[in-house]
Amino acid sequence: MAATTTAALTGIRRASLSAMPFQVATFNAGLAVGVLPYATERVPRVIEALAGLDVDLLFVQEFWLDAHWDLLRRALESRLPHAFRPEPAHPAAHGACSASQVRPLVACAEAKCDGLTDEALARCVVQSCASTALTLPTPCLNCIASRPVGTIHEIVDRCVGEPTASQASPAGRSSRYGGLIAYGGSFGTGLLARAPLEARDILVFESTVNARGALYARVAAPGLGALHIFAAHLSPGGAEQPPQVERLLAWVDEKAGGAPALLLGDLNTTPGSSLFRRLEGAGFRDADVPDRRGTFSHDGLGTGDVGDSGWRLDHVLLRGLDARLRVGRILDAPVTISAEGRPVRTTLSDHFGVLATIGER
């Protein structure tokens, strides 16, 4: 009798487990130090909000600095122990700059950003000294932009020295941004999951200023089986985006074939656009009942105001699986932070998150 009862209870537990929906979330945290307001001050609130999510898989974007990613990893390690973050495309190296090369930038920062450090300094230098910075040789510029934390002297001192032969490179510039690849070539992305992330890989896109790419992993989803995960952060429009989409779709076919696949992230394209239709033509589908509210806010960071309009740029799309897909906007509540000694009403990011639930029909 006891054995029969135990077997029955085990069967119930297994049935319940298989019926449980698989939940995934994507969130562009907008932690672009020196570019978006209150990036440093928002970090603790962003970490707290993400740690409060009960999901099986989380994809984050714009965690550009390793220090911010490390905080997230530690906060979520007990719940989402498996993580995948790509190595930077162009890691900064000591000796990328000479003292004479950085002198004009230091002089500009001392004149126009006196006494500022960290977030405030980075924002001031971007606004007031960008033209000076863009005259620097590309390796030097990229080194300085890799970790904009500290005083101006602390930032440039990390990059000044004698370069090794392997670091020596031409000072050529590939674009109007002076060849800048921000944050040391960080992709700013990362996957975190309850279950192991198998067969991990990365696809690097052609891009300017920020490194862009897609992550791949295979996960075992209870009740659904193996899911091929493709997590991408595409360039924000322009000529770079269409070839990124084509490379991504070819990669999906290569990795997953006709097997069930999930595509999520800040795809920087809206439903109804030609690129979104291209994704749909390749077999990816939106939610059964989409949350049509915008996921990008033009002025939430500056005002804390949250509305329903705006572009829906962040998505969770499914292909090759006959399962119910529900999505909803999350992480969209205003927050109050302390910035420069005063309370400021803002939002967690200039994007809102998307939570998707995948379950049986």
Secondary structure, 3 states (H helix, E strand, C coil): CHHHHHHHHHHHHHHHHHHCCEEEEEEECCCCCCCCCCHHHHHHHHHHHHHCCCCCEEEEECCCCHHHHHHHHHHHCCCCCEEECCCCCCCCCCCCECHHHHHHHHHHHHHHCCCCCHHHHHHHHHHHCHHHHCCCCHHHHHHHCCCCCCCHHHHHHCCECCCCCCCCCCCCCCCCCCCCEHHHHCCCCEEEECCCCEEEEEEECCCCECCCEEEEEEEEECCCEEEEEEEEECCCCCCCHHHHHHHHHHHHHHHHCCCCEEEEEECCCCCCCHHHHHHHHCCCECCCECCCCCCECCCHHHHCCCCCCCCCCEEEEEECCCCEEEEEEECCCCEEEEECCEEEEECCCCECEEEEEEECC
